[in-house]
Amino acid sequence: MTAHGASREALAAGRERLDALTDNTSVDAAKLADELASVTALLDREVSLRRVLTDPAQSGEAKAQLAERLLGSQVSGETADLVAGLVRSRWSAPRDLVDGLEELAATADLTAAQKSGKLDGVEDELFRFGRIVSSSTELRAALTDRSAVKAAKTELLHSLLGGRAEPVTERLVTRLVTAPRGRSLEGGLESLSKLAAERRSRMVAVVTSAVPLSDAQKQRLGGALAKLYGREMHLNLDVDPSVLGGIRVQVGDEVINGSIADRIDDAARRVTG
């Protein structure tokens, strides 16, 4: 595995853990985003700490325990578990861990927007704000001025976006502007827009069955639902004997009940006409 591949695999695993967490309706995705952003800022400042947490000579479990001790009561259990999982993985470079945390913080915020039905609006607002910045040399200069204090930039953004854009949009842009971490403003906005588009293309199906589904059944059901809805479908699986040998599938507000075979066959008929 190449060095680049190590970080790519670690981030992919982190994304899967984040999706699993935020698919749970009891998890506050916005709070998770805030806490992940705080950990990102900590590791961005503390060079020696991020080196320790990505040291390939240390065991993954030892690094995870260190992260959990350091974070302690500062963050929720969900955030601590997610960070511990990240540092258990192998990273190509210490900086990659910070980049990964930053992406997961943004993804958690976008997930919060998705859960509240605001994601399309956030994606549009990020795009429009990027166009405004590119058309105003004065605004761009104010937002990228390294001598300007963080509070002044935050206040400027609030005057521009507060009450006019979704709170998630304002949080994402404020983090980008106040902690650019070497990126251009345009590049950062483009990355956020890409993350929003990726999140929008993902749908979650909550599947409840009387007994665990076989791999073949999961594959057939996932494929049929993806064709039916025209989007990638993540299956969040649960087992409930009261389903009486059938299956219950919920995608957003839509609920499908029936036997596994009947519903898959019906979905296939609807797709093929």
BELVENUR-V225882 format. One record per residue. N is the residue number from 1. RES is the residue in three letters. PHI is phi as a letter, one per 30 degrees, with the letter a starting at -180 (* if undefined). PSI is psi in radians with two decimals (NA if undefined). D_LAST is the distance of its C-alpha to the last C-alpha in whole Angstrom. Layout:
N,RES,PHI,PSI,D_LAST
N,RES,PHI,PSI,D_LAST
This chain:
1,MET,*,2.27,45
2,THR,d,2.88,46
3,ALA,d,-0.76,48
4,HIS,d,-0.69,45
5,GLY,d,-0.56,42
6,ALA,d,-0.86,44
7,SER,d,-0.64,44
8,ARG,d,-0.75,40
9,GLU,d,-0.69,40
10,ALA,d,-0.72,42
11,LEU,d,-0.69,40
12,ALA,d,-0.73,36
13,ALA,d,-0.69,38
14,GLY,d,-0.69,39
15,ARG,d,-0.72,36
16,GLU,d,-0.73,34
17,ARG,d,-0.68,37
18,LEU,d,-0.75,37
19,ASP,d,-0.76,33
20,ALA,d,-0.69,34
21,LEU,d,-0.87,37
22,THR,d,-0.26,35
23,ASP,d,-0.37,32
24,ASN,d,2.08,34
25,THR,d,-0.31,35
26,SER,d,-0.17,39
27,VAL,d,2.24,39
28,ASP,d,1.76,40
29,ALA,d,-0.61,39
30,ALA,d,-0.70,41
31,LYS,d,-0.72,44
32,LEU,e,-0.73,43
33,ALA,d,-0.78,42
34,ASP,d,-0.78,46
35,GLU,d,-0.68,48
36,LEU,d,-0.63,46
37,ALA,d,-0.65,47
38,SER,d,-0.72,51
39,VAL,d,-0.67,51
40,THR,e,-0.82,49
41,ALA,d,-0.70,52
42,LEU,d,-0.88,55
43,LEU,d,-0.43,54
44,ASP,d,-0.63,54
45,ARG,d,-0.74,58
46,GLU,c,1.53,59
47,VAL,d,-0.78,59
48,SER,d,-0.63,60
49,LEU,d,-0.78,58
50,ARG,d,-0.48,55
51,ARG,d,-0.72,57
52,VAL,d,-0.74,58
53,LEU,d,-0.18,54
54,THR,b,0.21,53
55,ASP,d,2.01,56
56,PRO,d,-0.27,54
57,ALA,d,-0.28,58
58,GLN,c,2.58,57
59,SER,d,2.64,55
60,GLY,d,-0.67,51
61,GLU,d,-0.68,52
62,ALA,d,-0.72,56
63,LYS,d,-0.66,54
64,ALA,d,-0.74,52
65,GLN,d,-0.67,55
66,LEU,d,-0.79,56
67,ALA,d,-0.76,54
68,GLU,d,-0.66,53
69,ARG,d,-0.74,57
70,LEU,d,-0.72,57
71,LEU,d,-0.64,54
72,GLY,h,-2.16,56
73,SER,c,0.17,55
74,GLN,d,-0.46,55
75,VAL,b,2.97,51
76,SER,d,2.87,48
77,GLY,d,-0.63,48
78,GLU,d,-0.76,44
79,THR,d,-0.76,45
80,ALA,e,-0.75,48
81,ASP,d,-0.70,46
82,LEU,d,-0.77,44
83,VAL,d,-0.71,47
84,ALA,d,-0.72,48
85,GLY,d,-0.67,45
86,LEU,d,-0.78,45
87,VAL,d,-0.28,49
88,ARG,d,-0.50,48
89,SER,d,2.86,46
90,ARG,c,2.31,48
91,TRP,c,2.48,48
92,SER,d,-0.65,49
93,ALA,b,2.60,51
94,PRO,e,-0.65,52
95,ARG,d,-0.53,51
96,ASP,d,-0.59,47
97,LEU,d,-0.75,48
98,VAL,d,-0.74,48
99,ASP,e,-0.73,46
100,GLY,d,-0.75,43
101,LEU,d,-0.73,44
102,GLU,d,-0.74,44
103,GLU,d,-0.73,41
104,LEU,d,-0.59,40
105,ALA,d,-0.80,42
106,ALA,d,-0.72,40
107,THR,d,-0.67,36
108,ALA,d,-0.71,38
109,ASP,d,-0.72,38
110,LEU,d,-0.57,35
111,THR,d,-0.69,33
112,ALA,d,-0.72,36
113,ALA,d,-0.69,34
114,GLN,d,-0.75,31
115,LYS,d,-0.55,31
116,SER,c,0.13,33
117,GLY,i,0.36,30
118,LYS,c,0.03,33
119,LEU,d,-0.75,31
120,ASP,e,-0.73,30
121,GLY,d,-0.71,33
122,VAL,d,-0.77,35
123,GLU,d,-0.75,33
124,ASP,d,-0.71,34
125,GLU,d,-0.68,38
126,LEU,d,-0.75,38
127,PHE,d,-0.83,37
128,ARG,d,-0.65,39
129,PHE,d,-0.67,42
130,GLY,d,-0.69,42
131,ARG,d,-0.67,42
132,ILE,d,-0.78,45
133,VAL,d,-0.76,47
134,SER,d,-0.38,47
135,SER,c,-0.07,48
136,SER,b,1.77,51
137,THR,d,-0.67,54
138,GLU,d,-0.79,56
139,LEU,d,-0.77,53
140,ARG,e,-0.74,52
141,ALA,d,-0.71,56
142,ALA,d,-0.67,56
143,LEU,d,-0.37,53
144,THR,c,0.10,54
145,ASP,d,1.99,58
146,ARG,d,-0.36,59
147,SER,d,-0.24,62
148,ALA,d,2.44,61
149,VAL,d,2.72,60
150,LYS,e,-0.72,57
151,ALA,d,-0.66,58
152,ALA,d,-0.72,58
153,LYS,d,-0.70,55
154,THR,d,-0.74,53
155,GLU,d,-0.70,55
156,LEU,d,-0.79,54
157,LEU,d,-0.65,50
158,HIS,d,-0.64,51
159,SER,d,-0.51,52
160,LEU,d,-0.69,49
161,LEU,c,-0.44,46
162,GLY,e,2.12,48
163,GLY,i,-0.20,46
164,ARG,c,-0.37,44
165,ALA,b,2.89,41
166,GLU,d,2.51,40
167,PRO,e,-0.63,42
168,VAL,d,-0.75,40
169,THR,d,-0.80,40
170,GLU,d,-0.74,44
171,ARG,d,-0.80,45
172,LEU,d,-0.81,43
173,VAL,d,-0.69,45
174,THR,d,-0.75,48
175,ARG,d,-0.75,48
176,LEU,d,-0.79,47
177,VAL,d,-0.70,50
178,THR,d,-0.30,52
179,ALA,b,1.20,52
180,PRO,d,-0.43,50
181,ARG,h,0.78,51
182,GLY,i,-0.08,52
183,ARG,d,2.71,49
184,SER,d,2.73,49
185,LEU,d,-0.74,47
186,GLU,d,-0.75,45
187,GLY,d,-0.70,44
188,GLY,d,-0.73,43
189,LEU,d,-0.65,41
190,GLU,d,-0.71,39
191,SER,d,-0.71,39
192,LEU,d,-0.71,38
193,SER,d,-0.67,35
194,LYS,d,-0.74,34
195,LEU,d,-0.69,34
196,ALA,d,-0.73,32
197,ALA,d,-0.71,29
198,GLU,d,-0.71,29
199,ARG,d,-0.67,29
200,ARG,d,-0.51,27
201,SER,d,-0.12,24
202,ARG,c,2.27,24
203,MET,b,2.67,23
204,VAL,c,2.24,24
205,ALA,c,2.11,23
206,VAL,d,1.96,25
207,VAL,c,2.07,24
208,THR,c,2.17,27
209,SER,b,2.78,27
210,ALA,d,-0.60,29
211,VAL,b,2.78,30
212,PRO,e,2.43,30
213,LEU,d,2.56,27
214,SER,d,2.87,27
215,ASP,e,-0.69,26
216,ALA,d,-0.71,24
217,GLN,d,-0.73,22
218,LYS,d,-0.73,23
219,GLN,d,-0.77,21
220,ARG,d,-0.79,18
221,LEU,d,-0.79,18
222,GLY,d,-0.74,19
223,GLY,d,-0.76,16
224,ALA,d,-0.73,13
225,LEU,d,-0.66,15
226,ALA,d,-0.73,16
227,LYS,d,-0.68,12
228,LEU,d,-0.74,11
229,TYR,c,-0.16,14
230,GLY,i,0.38,15
231,ARG,b,2.79,18
232,GLU,e,2.42,21
233,MET,b,2.10,21
234,HIS,c,2.22,24
235,LEU,c,2.07,24
236,ASN,c,1.84,28
237,LEU,c,2.44,28
238,ASP,b,2.68,30
239,VAL,c,2.25,31
240,ASP,b,1.87,32
241,PRO,e,-0.40,33
242,SER,d,-0.16,32
243,VAL,d,-0.20,29
244,LEU,h,0.93,29
245,GLY,i,-0.01,27
246,GLY,c,-2.66,24
247,ILE,b,2.57,23
248,ARG,b,2.20,23
249,VAL,b,2.22,21
250,GLN,b,2.15,22
251,VAL,b,1.85,21
252,GLY,i,-2.20,24
253,ASP,c,-0.11,24
254,GLU,d,2.28,21
255,VAL,c,2.28,21
256,ILE,c,2.18,19
257,ASN,c,2.66,21
258,GLY,k,3.09,20
259,SER,d,2.74,21
260,ILE,e,-0.90,20
261,ALA,d,-0.78,18
262,ASP,d,-0.78,16
263,ARG,d,-0.67,15
264,ILE,d,-0.77,14
265,ASP,d,-0.72,12
266,ASP,d,-0.71,10
267,ALA,d,-0.72,10
268,ALA,d,-0.70,8
269,ARG,d,-0.68,6
270,ARG,d,-0.61,5
271,VAL,d,-0.78,6
272,THR,d,-0.25,4
273,GLY,i,NA,0
